[in-house]
């Protein structure tokens, strides 16, 4: 329990930083505060989680979510428990603990349906969609997103809508429905701009860059990836920065590209992915760098990276991605 009142100065400063998207400063303001104090104020509790998420502190977010859940259960606070389950599931997903994430999101959906909590039901559907997509179940993922979208529309929850459209862009990309993918990413950017949510603008811009590259427009892809990279750096989001660097690397790894520049971008992306503990991103960068090394006739390095990427994908349950890398390894051995 917390017996100290939350100072108005802390509450007001946190609100101002959150409104401006100053996530690093917000984390530095709130993290030294006692957890019990943060949890005693619903807004501060949420802002703390936001700051950890947007600055790539996923292991710390997982610990914080566990503290939130314990406090909510002790207080028999069902709404607080659902919020904590959502936070814990997001952290677990980012850290590659996909089984843990799935358990949390399934329970969240069950509780949200029982309580008629539209917001939490939408969040659970959106997050279960991301898990389904990771595991290669693209059509199931799309079904989840199509469940989340009308719920977010009912709530006039623009941020959730933007996230669902971003995630649809990923699933359509993975189904090779590239026109649909680009349209979804564009919609996500429009919605995210409407609420000035720059981190999601950066993610959707980078996502579109990869789909444009697959459509064959290298120059547009590079322009979008660089734009996404700059936005990610502006808001201090290391995970989005790593993803943008990965896509920048892909644009340089194309035919008649610049392998040295591609390698530089991939290596920088890999360093950030490791620093943030983002297992999926680490696997994707290792795969892309391994493919570059194979093309650049550096077979030993290609083998090391591709085998590591395959093991990571397998541990994440990303069977389709693992199979693709197995094909790369087969071609390397032949």
C-alpha distance (Angstrom), angle and dihedral (degrees) to the residues before:
residue distance angle dihedral
X1 . . .
X2 3.79 . .
X3 3.78 118.4 .
X4 3.78 96.4 176.8
X5 3.79 118.4 95.9
X6 3.79 115.6 -124.6
X7 3.82 107.6 -107.4
X8 3.79 113.3 -118.1
X9 3.80 88.8 -134.7
X10 3.82 90.8 59.6
X11 3.79 93.5 45.4
X12 3.83 92.9 47.7
X13 3.81 94.6 45.5
X14 3.80 91.8 48.8
X15 3.80 91.5 49.2
X16 3.80 91.5 51.5
X17 3.82 93.7 48.9
X18 3.81 92.5 46.8
X19 3.81 91.5 49.3
X20 3.82 90.0 52.5
X21 3.81 93.8 45.2
X22 3.80 91.7 -119.1
X23 3.79 92.9 153.2
X24 3.81 99.3 163.0
X25 3.80 92.3 50.8
X26 3.80 90.0 45.1
X27 3.79 92.1 52.3
X28 3.80 90.9 48.2
X29 3.81 89.6 50.6
X30 3.80 97.6 48.0
X31 3.79 106.2 30.8
X32 3.85 95.3 72.6
X33 3.81 90.4 53.9
X34 3.83 118.6 98.8
X35 3.80 110.5 -93.4
X36 3.81 90.2 -128.9
X37 3.80 90.2 57.4
X38 3.81 92.4 50.5
X39 3.79 92.5 47.5
X40 3.80 91.6 51.0
X41 3.82 90.0 68.6
X42 3.82 116.3 55.0
X43 3.79 94.4 -152.7
X44 3.81 94.5 48.4
X45 3.80 90.2 46.4
X46 3.80 91.1 55.0
X47 3.81 93.7 42.8
X48 3.80 90.1 53.4
X49 3.79 90.4 54.9
X50 3.81 91.5 46.2
X51 3.80 91.5 51.7
X52 3.80 93.0 50.0
X53 3.81 91.9 46.8
X54 3.79 96.2 48.3
X55 3.79 93.7 47.6
X56 3.80 94.0 50.2
X57 3.82 96.8 -111.0
X58 3.79 94.6 142.1
X59 3.80 98.6 152.2
X60 3.80 89.0 52.0
X61 3.80 90.0 46.2
X62 3.81 89.6 53.9
X63 3.82 90.8 53.0
X64 3.79 91.8 45.8
X65 3.82 92.1 48.9
X66 3.81 89.6 52.1
X67 3.81 89.6 53.4
X68 3.81 90.1 48.0
X69 3.80 91.5 50.6
X70 3.81 93.8 47.7
X71 3.80 91.7 50.2
X72 3.81 92.7 46.3
X73 3.80 93.4 49.2
X74 3.81 91.5 47.8
X75 3.80 89.4 52.9
X76 3.84 91.8 44.5
X77 3.81 86.4 -122.0
X78 3.79 104.6 158.3
X79 3.80 94.8 -179.5
X80 3.80 90.2 51.2
X81 3.80 90.8 47.0
X82 3.81 91.0 54.5
X83 3.80 91.8 49.8
X84 3.80 90.1 49.9
X85 3.81 91.9 48.7
X86 3.79 88.9 53.0
X87 3.81 92.4 49.5
X88 3.79 92.4 46.3
X89 3.79 91.6 48.4
X90 3.80 92.3 51.0
X91 3.80 91.9 49.6
X92 3.81 91.7 47.2
X93 3.82 91.1 49.3
X94 3.81 92.6 51.2
X95 3.81 91.1 47.3
X96 3.80 91.7 51.2
X97 3.81 95.3 -110.1
X98 3.77 90.8 132.3
X99 3.81 97.9 161.9
X100 3.80 90.4 54.7
X101 3.80 90.5 46.5
X102 3.80 92.2 51.1
X103 3.81 92.8 50.3
X104 3.80 90.8 51.4
X105 3.80 95.7 46.2
X106 3.82 92.6 45.9
X107 3.80 90.2 52.1
X108 3.79 90.4 45.5
X109 3.80 91.0 53.6
X110 3.80 91.3 47.9
X111 3.82 92.6 50.7
X112 3.79 93.5 43.0
X113 3.80 92.3 51.9
X114 3.80 91.2 48.2
X115 3.81 92.4 49.1
X116 3.81 96.2 40.0
X117 3.81 89.5 -123.3
X118 3.81 102.9 162.0
X119 3.79 95.1 -174.8
X120 3.79 95.1 53.3
X121 3.80 91.6 41.9
X122 3.80 89.9 55.3
X123 3.80 91.4 48.3
X124 3.80 92.0 49.0
X125 3.81 91.9 49.7
X126 3.80 92.4 47.9
X127 3.79 92.7 49.3
X128 3.80 94.5 44.0
X129 3.79 86.2 52.6
X130 3.79 90.5 55.8
X131 3.80 89.8 50.9
X132 3.80 92.3 48.5
X133 3.80 90.5 50.3
X134 3.79 91.7 50.0
X135 3.80 89.7 53.3
X136 3.80 90.6 51.6
X137 3.81 96.6 -105.1
X138 3.80 94.2 128.4
X139 3.81 98.9 163.9
X140 3.79 91.5 48.7
X141 3.80 88.5 50.6
X142 3.80 91.3 52.4
X143 3.81 89.8 50.2
X144 3.80 90.1 54.4
X145 3.81 91.8 49.4
X146 3.78 90.7 48.5
X147 3.80 87.2 54.3
X148 3.80 92.4 49.9
X149 3.81 97.6 46.5
X150 3.84 99.7 65.0
X151 3.81 89.1 44.2
X152 3.79 90.9 54.2
X153 3.81 89.4 45.3
X154 3.80 90.2 52.7
X155 3.80 89.1 52.9
X156 3.83 93.0 42.1
X157 3.79 84.6 -127.0
X158 3.80 101.6 161.7
X159 3.79 96.6 178.7
X160 3.80 92.6 55.1
X161 3.80 90.2 47.4
X162 3.79 90.7 51.5
X163 3.81 91.0 50.2
X164 3.80 92.7 49.7
X165 3.80 92.2 50.0
X166 3.81 89.3 48.8
X167 3.79 90.1 52.2
X168 3.80 91.5 47.4
X169 3.80 87.0 54.7
X170 3.80 88.8 57.9
X171 3.80 94.3 48.9
X172 3.80 93.5 47.2
X173 3.82 89.1 48.3
X174 3.79 90.4 53.4
X175 3.82 89.8 49.2
X176 3.82 88.4 51.7
X177 3.82 90.0 -117.3
X178 3.77 89.2 136.1
X179 3.80 99.7 166.2
X180 3.81 89.9 53.5
X181 3.80 89.9 45.4
X182 3.80 93.0 53.9
X183 3.81 91.1 47.3
X184 3.81 91.5 52.6
X185 3.79 92.7 48.9
X186 3.81 90.5 49.2
X187 3.80 89.9 51.4
X188 3.79 90.2 49.8
X189 3.80 91.4 52.4
X190 3.80 92.3 49.6
X191 3.80 91.9 50.7
X192 3.80 94.4 43.8
X193 3.81 91.2 49.9
X194 3.81 88.8 51.2
X195 3.81 89.9 65.2
X196 3.82 94.7 30.9
X197 3.80 91.7 -117.2
X198 3.80 98.1 158.6
X199 3.85 98.6 178.3
X200 3.80 90.6 63.2
X201 3.81 92.1 42.7
X202 3.80 86.5 56.6
X203 3.83 93.6 48.4
X204 3.80 94.6 46.6
X205 3.80 92.4 45.5
X206 3.79 90.2 52.8
X207 3.80 91.4 44.9
X208 3.78 90.6 53.0
X209 3.81 89.0 48.8
X210 3.80 90.7 60.4
X211 3.80 92.8 48.0
X212 3.82 91.1 47.9
X213 3.81 88.4 52.1
X214 3.80 90.3 53.1
X215 3.81 87.8 50.3
X216 3.81 87.0 57.0
X217 3.81 102.3 -107.3
X218 3.80 101.4 126.4
X219 3.80 97.0 169.5
X220 3.79 95.1 50.5
X221 3.78 90.0 44.7
X222 3.80 92.1 52.8
X223 3.80 92.0 46.8
X224 3.80 91.4 51.8
X225 3.81 93.5 44.4
X226 3.80 91.7 51.8
X227 3.81 89.3 48.2
X228 3.79 91.0 51.0
X229 3.80 90.4 47.0
X230 3.78 92.9 53.5
X231 3.80 92.8 47.8
X232 3.80 91.2 49.4
X233 3.79 90.5 51.5
X234 3.80 91.8 46.1
X235 3.81 91.7 57.9
X236 3.81 94.9 37.8
X237 3.81 95.7 -117.6
X238 3.84 106.7 153.0
X239 3.81 96.0 -175.9
X240 3.81 93.2 54.3
X241 3.81 88.6 43.2
X242 3.79 90.3 54.4
X243 3.81 91.8 48.6
X244 3.80 91.4 49.2
X245 3.81 91.3 49.5
X246 3.82 88.7 50.8
X247 3.79 91.4 54.1
X248 3.82 91.4 44.2
X249 3.79 86.3 54.4
X250 3.79 90.9 51.4
X251 3.81 90.6 54.5
X252 3.81 90.2 53.9
X253 3.81 92.9 44.8
X254 3.81 92.7 63.1
X255 3.79 124.2 107.8
X256 3.82 109.7 -67.0
X257 3.81 88.4 12.3
X258 3.80 130.2 125.3
X259 3.84 111.9 -88.3
X260 3.81 93.0 -172.5
X261 3.78 91.9 53.6
X262 3.80 90.2 45.4
X263 3.81 90.7 51.7
X264 3.80 90.9 49.0
X265 3.82 91.8 52.4
X266 3.81 93.5 45.2
X267 3.80 92.8 49.2
X268 3.80 91.7 49.7
X269 3.81 89.7 47.8
X270 3.81 91.1 49.6
X271 3.79 92.3 51.4
X272 3.80 91.6 53.2
X273 3.80 92.8 44.9
X274 3.79 89.8 54.1
X275 3.80 93.1 46.0
X276 3.80 91.6 54.2
X277 3.80 94.8 41.6
X278 3.81 92.1 -124.0
X279 3.81 100.8 159.1
X280 3.81 97.0 -175.4
X281 3.78 94.1 50.3
X282 3.80 90.7 46.4
X283 3.79 90.1 53.9
X284 3.81 92.7 47.8
X285 3.80 93.1 50.3
X286 3.80 92.6 46.6
X287 3.81 88.8 51.1
X288 3.81 93.2 49.6
X289 3.80 93.9 44.5
X290 3.80 90.1 46.3
X291 3.79 90.5 53.6
X292 3.80 89.8 50.4
X293 3.80 91.6 51.1
X294 3.81 90.3 49.4
X295 3.81 91.2 53.2
X296 3.81 90.5 43.9
X297 3.82 88.6 54.8
X298 3.79 97.8 -113.1
X299 3.82 96.4 130.6
X300 3.81 99.4 169.7
X301 3.81 92.9 54.2
X302 3.80 91.1 41.9
X303 3.81 90.5 52.6
X304 3.81 93.0 49.7
X305 3.80 94.0 49.5
X306 3.80 96.9 42.6
X307 3.81 93.6 48.0
X308 3.81 89.8 49.8
X309 3.81 91.2 48.3
X310 3.80 91.9 49.7
X311 3.80 92.2 51.3
X312 3.79 91.1 49.9
X313 3.81 92.5 49.2
X314 3.81 90.4 49.5
X315 3.81 91.7 50.6
X316 3.82 89.3 50.6
X317 3.79 92.7 50.9
X318 3.81 90.2 -116.1
X319 3.79 94.3 143.0
X320 3.82 97.3 166.1
X321 3.81 92.9 51.3
X322 3.81 90.2 46.5
X323 3.81 90.7 52.0
X324 3.81 91.3 50.9
X325 3.80 89.9 53.5
X326 3.82 90.1 47.4
X327 3.81 87.2 57.8
X328 3.82 89.2 52.1
X329 3.80 90.2 51.1
X330 3.81 91.7 48.5
X331 3.79 90.5 53.6
X332 3.80 89.4 48.6
X333 3.80 92.0 53.9
X334 3.84 93.3 47.6
